[in-house]
Amino acid sequence: MTLALGIDPGTATTGYGLVRLMPDGELVAVSFGIISTPKDATPSARLEMLYNDLRKLLKKHKPDTAAVEKLFFSRNVTTAIAVGQARGVVMLSLQQAEIEVFEYTPNEVKQAVAGYGSADKKQVQEMVRALLQLDSIPKPDDAADALAIAITHLNTKRY
């Protein structure tokens, strides 16, 4: 039974989702949510908060493997830099915990979860709900995205 951690990185909000692959192939949501940091904190303080909270999450759940959304080119350079910094903290945390990290583009996640690389956010969220047999779409969006990343990884590793 493999436990995969999916991460949708960001400085203000980082989504996480833990999904277990059962021996019969069933996917089970173990935990999901967000790590958020206060807007009034300095950028370096926000990165430290992300690091500390992620380390606690890794210690609590001890995932076998992890997947992180790849950074894609953004028109907003400031946002891209902040996400890149958050990704760096995430990658460092996973490396220190000796967890192998895999990366997937947003289109790869959409293709793997919804069967269509240009699927919209709502389609992906509905497929996450269905695949994990949840009563409702996971909230907030960052957590649903992180679960989709974990599902993508588990399905990709299987094949």
Contacts in CASP RR format, 6 or more apart in sequence:
PFRMAT RR
TARGET T0000
AUTHOR 0000-0000-0000
METHOD contacts of the structure
MODEL  1
MTLALGIDPGTATTGYGLVRLMPDGELVAVSFGIISTPKDATPSARLEML
YNDLRKLLKKHKPDTAAVEKLFFSRNVTTAIAVGQARGVVMLSLQQAEIE
VFEYTPNEVKQAVAGYGSADKKQVQEMVRALLQLDSIPKPDDAADALAIA
ITHLNTKRY
1 20 0 8 1.000
1 21 0 8 1.000
1 22 0 8 1.000
1 23 0 8 1.000
2 20 0 8 1.000
2 21 0 8 1.000
2 64 0 8 1.000
2 65 0 8 1.000
2 154 0 8 1.000
2 157 0 8 1.000
3 18 0 8 1.000
3 19 0 8 1.000
3 20 0 8 1.000
3 21 0 8 1.000
3 30 0 8 1.000
3 61 0 8 1.000
3 62 0 8 1.000
3 63 0 8 1.000
3 64 0 8 1.000
3 65 0 8 1.000
4 18 0 8 1.000
4 19 0 8 1.000
4 20 0 8 1.000
4 21 0 8 1.000
4 63 0 8 1.000
4 64 0 8 1.000
4 65 0 8 1.000
4 66 0 8 1.000
4 67 0 8 1.000
4 150 0 8 1.000
4 153 0 8 1.000
4 154 0 8 1.000
4 157 0 8 1.000
5 16 0 8 1.000
5 17 0 8 1.000
5 18 0 8 1.000
5 57 0 8 1.000
5 58 0 8 1.000
5 61 0 8 1.000
5 63 0 8 1.000
5 65 0 8 1.000
5 66 0 8 1.000
5 67 0 8 1.000
5 99 0 8 1.000
5 150 0 8 1.000
6 16 0 8 1.000
6 17 0 8 1.000
6 18 0 8 1.000
6 19 0 8 1.000
6 66 0 8 1.000
6 67 0 8 1.000
6 68 0 8 1.000
6 146 0 8 1.000
6 147 0 8 1.000
6 149 0 8 1.000
6 150 0 8 1.000
6 153 0 8 1.000
7 14 0 8 1.000
7 15 0 8 1.000
7 16 0 8 1.000
7 17 0 8 1.000
7 66 0 8 1.000
7 67 0 8 1.000
7 68 0 8 1.000
7 69 0 8 1.000
7 90 0 8 1.000
7 146 0 8 1.000
7 149 0 8 1.000
8 14 0 8 1.000
8 15 0 8 1.000
8 16 0 8 1.000
8 69 0 8 1.000
8 142 0 8 1.000
8 143 0 8 1.000
8 145 0 8 1.000
8 146 0 8 1.000
8 149 0 8 1.000
9 15 0 8 1.000
9 68 0 8 1.000
9 69 0 8 1.000
9 83 0 8 1.000
9 84 0 8 1.000
9 86 0 8 1.000
9 87 0 8 1.000
9 88 0 8 1.000
9 89 0 8 1.000
9 90 0 8 1.000
10 50 0 8 1.000
10 82 0 8 1.000
10 83 0 8 1.000
10 86 0 8 1.000
10 87 0 8 1.000
10 142 0 8 1.000
11 37 0 8 1.000
11 43 0 8 1.000
11 46 0 8 1.000
11 47 0 8 1.000
11 50 0 8 1.000
11 82 0 8 1.000
11 83 0 8 1.000
11 85 0 8 1.000
11 86 0 8 1.000
12 36 0 8 1.000
12 37 0 8 1.000
12 39 0 8 1.000
12 46 0 8 1.000
12 82 0 8 1.000
13 34 0 8 1.000
13 35 0 8 1.000
13 36 0 8 1.000
13 37 0 8 1.000
13 140 0 8 1.000
13 142 0 8 1.000
14 34 0 8 1.000
14 35 0 8 1.000
14 36 0 8 1.000
14 50 0 8 1.000
14 54 0 8 1.000
14 86 0 8 1.000
14 90 0 8 1.000
14 142 0 8 1.000
15 32 0 8 1.000
15 33 0 8 1.000
15 34 0 8 1.000
15 35 0 8 1.000
15 142 0 8 1.000
15 143 0 8 1.000
15 145 0 8 1.000
15 146 0 8 1.000
16 31 0 8 1.000
16 32 0 8 1.000
16 33 0 8 1.000
16 34 0 8 1.000
16 35 0 8 1.000
16 54 0 8 1.000
16 57 0 8 1.000
16 143 0 8 1.000
16 146 0 8 1.000
17 29 0 8 1.000
17 30 0 8 1.000
17 31 0 8 1.000
17 32 0 8 1.000
17 33 0 8 1.000
17 143 0 8 1.000
17 146 0 8 1.000
17 147 0 8 1.000
17 149 0 8 1.000
17 150 0 8 1.000
18 29 0 8 1.000
18 30 0 8 1.000
18 31 0 8 1.000
18 32 0 8 1.000
18 61 0 8 1.000
18 63 0 8 1.000
18 150 0 8 1.000
19 27 0 8 1.000
19 28 0 8 1.000
19 29 0 8 1.000
19 30 0 8 1.000
19 132 0 8 1.000
19 147 0 8 1.000
19 150 0 8 1.000
19 151 0 8 1.000
19 154 0 8 1.000
20 27 0 8 1.000
20 28 0 8 1.000
20 30 0 8 1.000
21 27 0 8 1.000
21 154 0 8 1.000
21 158 0 8 1.000
22 28 0 8 1.000
27 131 0 8 1.000
27 132 0 8 1.000
27 151 0 8 1.000
27 154 0 8 1.000
28 132 0 8 1.000
29 132 0 8 1.000
29 134 0 8 1.000
29 138 0 8 1.000
29 147 0 8 1.000
30 61 0 8 1.000
31 61 0 8 1.000
32 138 0 8 1.000
32 143 0 8 1.000
32 144 0 8 1.000
32 146 0 8 1.000
32 147 0 8 1.000
33 138 0 8 1.000
33 140 0 8 1.000
33 142 0 8 1.000
33 143 0 8 1.000
33 146 0 8 1.000
34 140 0 8 1.000
34 142 0 8 1.000
34 143 0 8 1.000
35 49 0 8 1.000
35 50 0 8 1.000
35 53 0 8 1.000
35 54 0 8 1.000
35 57 0 8 1.000
37 45 0 8 1.000
37 46 0 8 1.000
37 49 0 8 1.000
37 50 0 8 1.000
38 46 0 8 1.000
41 49 0 8 1.000
43 82 0 8 1.000
43 85 0 8 1.000
47 85 0 8 1.000
47 86 0 8 1.000
47 89 0 8 1.000
50 86 0 8 1.000
50 89 0 8 1.000
50 90 0 8 1.000
51 89 0 8 1.000
51 92 0 8 1.000
51 93 0 8 1.000
54 89 0 8 1.000
54 90 0 8 1.000
54 93 0 8 1.000
55 93 0 8 1.000
55 96 0 8 1.000
55 97 0 8 1.000
58 93 0 8 1.000
58 94 0 8 1.000
58 97 0 8 1.000
58 99 0 8 1.000
59 97 0 8 1.000
63 99 0 8 1.000
64 99 0 8 1.000
65 99 0 8 1.000
65 100 0 8 1.000
65 102 0 8 1.000
65 153 0 8 1.000
65 157 0 8 1.000
66 94 0 8 1.000
66 99 0 8 1.000
66 100 0 8 1.000
66 101 0 8 1.000
66 102 0 8 1.000
66 153 0 8 1.000
67 101 0 8 1.000
67 102 0 8 1.000
67 103 0 8 1.000
67 104 0 8 1.000
67 149 0 8 1.000
67 150 0 8 1.000
67 152 0 8 1.000
67 153 0 8 1.000
68 87 0 8 1.000
68 90 0 8 1.000
68 91 0 8 1.000
68 94 0 8 1.000
68 101 0 8 1.000
68 102 0 8 1.000
68 103 0 8 1.000
68 104 0 8 1.000
68 149 0 8 1.000
69 103 0 8 1.000
69 104 0 8 1.000
69 105 0 8 1.000
69 106 0 8 1.000
69 109 0 8 1.000
69 145 0 8 1.000
69 149 0 8 1.000
70 103 0 8 1.000
70 104 0 8 1.000
70 105 0 8 1.000
70 106 0 8 1.000
71 80 0 8 1.000
71 83 0 8 1.000
71 84 0 8 1.000
71 87 0 8 1.000
72 105 0 8 1.000
72 106 0 8 1.000
73 80 0 8 1.000
74 80 0 8 1.000
74 83 0 8 1.000
91 101 0 8 1.000
94 101 0 8 1.000
95 101 0 8 1.000
102 153 0 8 1.000
102 156 0 8 1.000
102 157 0 8 1.000
104 112 0 8 1.000
104 149 0 8 1.000
104 152 0 8 1.000
104 153 0 8 1.000
104 156 0 8 1.000
107 117 0 8 1.000
107 118 0 8 1.000
108 117 0 8 1.000
108 152 0 8 1.000
109 124 0 8 1.000
109 145 0 8 1.000
109 148 0 8 1.000
109 149 0 8 1.000
109 152 0 8 1.000
110 116 0 8 1.000
110 117 0 8 1.000
110 118 0 8 1.000
110 119 0 8 1.000
110 123 0 8 1.000
110 124 0 8 1.000
111 117 0 8 1.000
111 119 0 8 1.000
112 148 0 8 1.000
112 151 0 8 1.000
112 152 0 8 1.000
112 155 0 8 1.000
112 156 0 8 1.000
113 119 0 8 1.000
113 124 0 8 1.000
113 127 0 8 1.000
113 128 0 8 1.000
113 131 0 8 1.000
113 148 0 8 1.000
113 151 0 8 1.000
113 152 0 8 1.000
114 123 0 8 1.000
114 124 0 8 1.000
114 127 0 8 1.000
116 123 0 8 1.000
119 127 0 8 1.000
121 141 0 8 1.000
124 144 0 8 1.000
124 145 0 8 1.000
124 148 0 8 1.000
125 137 0 8 1.000
125 138 0 8 1.000
125 141 0 8 1.000
125 144 0 8 1.000
125 148 0 8 1.000
126 137 0 8 1.000
127 148 0 8 1.000
128 134 0 8 1.000
128 137 0 8 1.000
128 138 0 8 1.000
128 144 0 8 1.000
128 147 0 8 1.000
128 148 0 8 1.000
128 151 0 8 1.000
129 136 0 8 1.000
129 137 0 8 1.000
129 138 0 8 1.000
131 151 0 8 1.000
132 138 0 8 1.000
132 147 0 8 1.000
132 151 0 8 1.000
137 144 0 8 1.000
138 144 0 8 1.000
138 147 0 8 1.000
END
